[in-house]
Amino acid sequence: MEFNNFSGLFPAIGNMKALQVLILDRNALTGPIPSTIGNLSNIQEISLSYNKFNGIIPQEIHRLNRLRYLAMDYNNLSGPLPPAIFNMSSLDDIGLSGNKLIGELPSEIGNMKALQSLYIHNNSFTGPMPSTIGNLSNLAFLGLAFNNLSGEIPSSI
């Protein structure tokens, strides 16, 4: 359903338990991403980039045990990343660039052993880069530009 002119709030999809792929990129959808997104128990791919979603990334997203691909780039999402997202062992690709996300990157980021791509540039992350990022042995793409990260680049990279 990407590349359309859909508008309005996020659709009520929380009861679509069999849904495996949700792609709503490049529309004009607005409002918060509802917590019911955590009910999509079979979802493997969520792509909501280039819309006008706002608010926080729902904490309930951590319940998506089969999720491999998460893209919410270029919306108006704000606040810190939900801590539980870093315990999602199935995620191999995260795209959250171009939002208004804040806070420090937690050391738990090193728990994401399957992670191959992490794009979080163009946000407002602060503080040091955790040394545990060196634990991501499968990480091939890392986009951190245009944040407010500081300190030394960990030698573990």
C-alpha positions as CSV (number, residue, x, y, z in Angstrom):
1,M,0.0,0.0,0.0
2,E,3.0,2.2,-0.3
3,F,3.3,5.2,-2.7
4,N,-0.4,6.2,-2.5
5,N,-2.2,9.1,-1.1
6,F,-3.7,7.4,2.0
7,S,-4.3,9.9,4.8
8,G,-5.7,10.0,8.3
9,L,-4.7,8.0,11.4
10,F,-2.9,4.7,11.5
11,P,-5.4,2.0,10.4
12,A,-6.9,-0.4,13.0
13,I,-5.0,-3.5,12.2
14,G,-4.3,-4.9,15.7
15,N,-6.7,-7.8,15.1
16,M,-4.9,-9.0,11.9
17,K,-3.0,-11.7,13.7
18,A,-2.0,-13.5,10.5
19,L,-0.4,-10.4,8.9
20,Q,3.3,-11.0,8.1
21,V,4.2,-7.8,6.1
22,L,2.9,-4.3,6.6
23,I,4.2,-1.7,4.1
24,L,2.6,1.8,4.3
25,D,5.6,3.9,3.1
26,R,5.2,7.2,1.4
27,N,1.6,8.1,2.2
28,A,0.2,11.0,4.3
29,L,-0.7,9.0,7.4
30,T,-0.7,10.9,10.7
31,G,-1.1,10.5,14.4
32,P,0.6,8.1,16.8
33,I,1.4,4.5,16.0
34,P,-1.0,2.6,18.2
35,S,0.0,0.2,20.9
36,T,-2.1,-2.4,19.2
37,I,0.7,-2.8,16.7
38,G,2.1,-5.2,19.4
39,N,-0.8,-7.6,18.7
40,L,0.6,-8.5,15.2
41,S,2.0,-11.8,16.4
42,N,3.1,-13.1,13.0
43,I,4.5,-9.8,11.6
44,Q,8.0,-10.1,10.1
45,E,8.3,-6.7,8.3
46,I,6.9,-3.3,9.2
47,S,7.7,-0.4,7.0
48,L,6.0,3.0,7.8
49,S,8.6,5.4,6.4
50,Y,7.9,8.8,4.9
51,N,4.6,9.5,6.5
52,K,3.6,12.0,9.2
53,F,3.4,9.7,12.2
54,N,4.1,11.4,15.6
55,G,4.5,10.5,19.2
56,I,6.6,7.7,20.6
57,I,7.4,4.3,19.3
58,P,5.0,2.1,21.3
59,Q,6.7,0.0,24.0
60,E,4.4,-2.9,22.9
61,I,6.5,-3.4,19.7
62,H,8.8,-5.6,21.8
63,R,6.1,-8.3,21.7
64,L,6.7,-8.9,18.0
65,N,9.0,-11.9,18.3
66,R,9.1,-12.6,14.6
67,L,9.9,-9.1,13.4
68,R,13.0,-8.9,11.3
69,Y,12.6,-5.6,9.5
70,L,11.5,-2.3,11.2
71,A,11.5,0.9,9.2
72,M,9.9,4.1,10.5
73,D,12.3,6.6,8.8
74,Y,11.3,10.2,8.2
75,N,8.2,10.7,10.3
76,N,7.9,12.9,13.4
77,L,8.5,10.3,16.0
78,S,9.9,11.6,19.2
79,G,11.1,10.5,22.6
80,P,13.6,7.8,23.5
81,L,13.7,4.4,21.9
82,P,11.7,1.8,23.9
83,P,14.3,-0.1,26.0
84,A,12.7,-3.5,25.2
85,I,13.5,-3.0,21.5
86,F,17.1,-4.0,22.3
87,N,16.0,-7.4,23.5
88,M,14.4,-8.3,20.1
89,S,16.7,-11.0,19.0
90,S,15.0,-11.5,15.6
91,L,15.5,-7.9,14.3
92,D,18.1,-7.7,11.6
93,D,17.3,-4.3,10.1
94,I,16.3,-1.1,11.9
95,G,15.6,2.2,10.1
96,L,14.6,5.1,12.3
97,S,16.4,7.9,10.6
98,G,15.0,11.4,10.2
99,N,12.8,11.6,13.3
100,K,13.1,13.5,16.6
101,L,14.3,10.6,18.7
102,I,16.3,11.5,21.8
103,G,18.3,9.9,24.6
104,E,21.4,7.8,24.8
105,L,21.9,4.5,23.1
106,P,21.8,1.9,25.8
107,S,24.4,-0.8,26.3
108,E,21.7,-3.4,25.6
109,I,22.1,-2.6,21.9
110,G,24.9,-5.2,22.0
111,N,22.2,-7.9,22.6
112,M,20.9,-7.7,19.1
113,K,23.1,-10.4,17.6
114,A,21.1,-10.7,14.4
115,L,21.3,-7.0,13.6
116,Q,22.8,-6.3,10.1
117,S,21.7,-2.7,9.5
118,L,21.1,0.1,12.0
119,Y,20.2,3.5,10.5
120,I,19.4,6.1,13.1
121,H,20.9,9.2,11.6
122,N,19.2,12.6,11.6
123,N,17.8,12.4,15.1
124,S,18.9,13.9,18.5
125,F,20.7,11.0,20.2
126,T,23.2,12.1,22.8
127,G,26.0,10.7,24.9
128,P,28.7,8.1,24.1
129,M,28.3,5.2,21.7
130,P,28.1,2.1,23.9
131,S,31.1,-0.2,23.6
132,T,28.7,-3.2,23.3
133,I,28.0,-2.1,19.8
134,G,31.1,-4.1,19.0
135,N,29.2,-7.2,19.9
136,L,27.1,-6.9,16.8
137,S,29.2,-9.3,14.7
138,N,26.6,-9.3,11.8
139,L,26.4,-5.5,11.6
140,A,27.2,-4.5,8.0
141,F,25.6,-1.0,7.9
142,L,25.7,1.6,10.6
143,G,24.3,5.1,10.1
144,L,24.7,7.5,13.0
145,A,25.4,10.8,11.3
146,F,23.7,14.1,12.4
147,N,23.0,13.2,16.0
148,N,24.7,14.7,19.1
149,L,26.8,11.6,20.0
150,S,30.0,12.4,21.9
151,G,33.1,10.8,23.4
152,E,35.4,8.3,21.8
153,I,34.5,5.8,19.2
154,P,34.7,2.4,21.0
155,S,37.7,0.3,20.1
156,S,35.4,-2.7,19.9
157,I,34.2,-1.5,16.5
